[in-house]
Amino acid sequence: MSVWLTETEFRQSGAHTTGITINVAFLQEIKEENVQLRQLIDSVASTFYLYPKLKPQAMMELLYRVREELETYFTLEESLGYFNQAKTSNPSVSRCASKLMSEHEQLYLQFNDVIELVEQVVYQETAVTMDEVEEQFNRFRSALALHEQCEMELMMRLCNEDIGVGD
């Protein structure tokens, strides 16, 4: 659970001494090299157009592969792309990085909801349809895209602060 502090509360709490920030070089490399996850997500999106020719079982297996890649991706980002810094000179960066890192769990759980829905279709547990699975997947995909955009914006912000921008 995230707790938002005022600037004064943040400074008084001592949190600024253990702020979370990002390692731009590693995070950028992780994003660039993780082509597999992007391809799998695009594959799922295009596979929905094949339904009903595609069996729900095949979609479920594809979603399992995405979940494995997503878990690896977030683990790499958290272990190499984010880190605790002894002194954080920019509390707003620390708060933003902390928020972005905490979104990984939310996104992972949101994706698991997609899997649960497709499992209900496969095992005919409820009257869930593949259209509902697709809607849930598209919500996840949009949330992930927004998260990735926010991470990129933070990386650009840090790069601009570190090296400055030309006038």
N, C-alpha and C positions, 0 to 999 in steps of 0.2 A: 504494500500500500504506500502511495506517495503522500508525503506531508509537505505542504508549501509553507515556507517561512518568509517573513518580511526580511529585508536586507539587514536590519538591526538584529533580529533573532538569529539570522544566519551567522553573523559575525560573532555574536555572544555565545553561540552554541559550540563553537570550535570546529564546525563542519568544514570551514574553509581550509583547514589544514589537511583534510583527507578528501578533498573534492575529487570527483570523477571527471576525467577529460578524455579526449580521444587521441589516438596515435594516427594522425592523418595518413602517413605513408602506408602503414599496415592495413588500415581500414580500406583505403582506396585499392590496394592490391587485392584484398579479399573480395571486394566487390567486382573488380575487373576479371578476376580469375574464376569466379563462380558462375560460369556459363551454364553448367549443368542444371542448377536450380531454375534459372530463367527459362531454359529450354523446356524443362519439365512442366513448369507453370503454364507456359504458352501451349504446350502439348495438351494439358488438361483442358484449357480454354477452348482449343479447337476441337477436342474430342467430344465435347458436349454437342457439337453440330452433327456428329455421327449417330447420336442416339436417335432412334431405338435400335439401329443396327449394332451398336456397341452394347455388349452385355454389361450390366451394372457391376458384375464381378471383376471385369477387366478394368473398369473405372476405379473400383476400390483398390485394386493392386497398384494402379498408377498413382493414386493418392498416397498409398503407403510409401512409395518411392519418393514422392515429393516431401512427405513428412521427414523421412530420413535425411534428405538433403537440407531441408529447412533447419533441422536440429543441428546438423554439422555446421551450417552457415552461421547460425546464431552463436554457437559455441566458439567458433573461430573469431567472430567479431568481439565477443565478450572477453576472450582470453588474450587476444592480440591487438584488437582495435580500440578497446577501452582500457583505461588503467587509472589507478588511484595515484594522485600526485601529492607529494609532500606539501607543497604550497601552491594554492590556486590563486592566480592573480586576477582571474575573471570569474566571479561567482555565477554570473548569468550563463557562462559556458558550462560550468560545472552542473548547474541545475538542468540545463538543456540536455547535456550528455547523460545525466542520470535518468532523466525522463525517457530519453530514446532507448537507453539500455533496458529499462523496465518494460518498455513496449514489446520487447522480444517475447517475454512470457505470455503477454496478452495475445500477440499474434499467433503464437504456437497453439495456445488454447483455442483460439478462434478457428484455426485450421483443423484442430481435432474435432471441433463441432461439425465441420464438413464431412470428415471421415465417419463420424457417428451417424450422420444422416444417410450417407451412402450404404453403410452397414445395415441400417434399418430397411433400405430398399432391397438389398441383397437377401437379407434373411426374412424379409416380409414381416417385420415386427409391427409396423404401423402403416398408415396410408400415405407415407411420405412418397413424393414423386421425384423423379430426376430433375424436374424443373426447379423444385425447391432446393435440391442439392446444388444446382447450377447457380441459383440466386445467392445462396450462402457462400459458395466459392467466389463469386464475383465481388461480394462484400469484403471477403478476406483479401482478394487480389487488389482491390482499391485501397484498403487499409495498409497493405504491405507497400504499395507504390507510394503512398503518402509518407510512410515511415522512411522509405529509402530516400525520397526527395528531401526530407528534413535532415537526414544524416548527411547528404551531399551538401546541403546549404550550410550546415555547421562546419563541415570540412573546409568549404570555400571561405567561410568567415574566419576560421583559424589561419588558413593560408594567407589571407589578406592582412590579418593582424600581424602575423609573423614576418612576412616579407613586404607588406605594404602594397599599395597599388600606385601605378604611375599617375602623375598629374599632368 
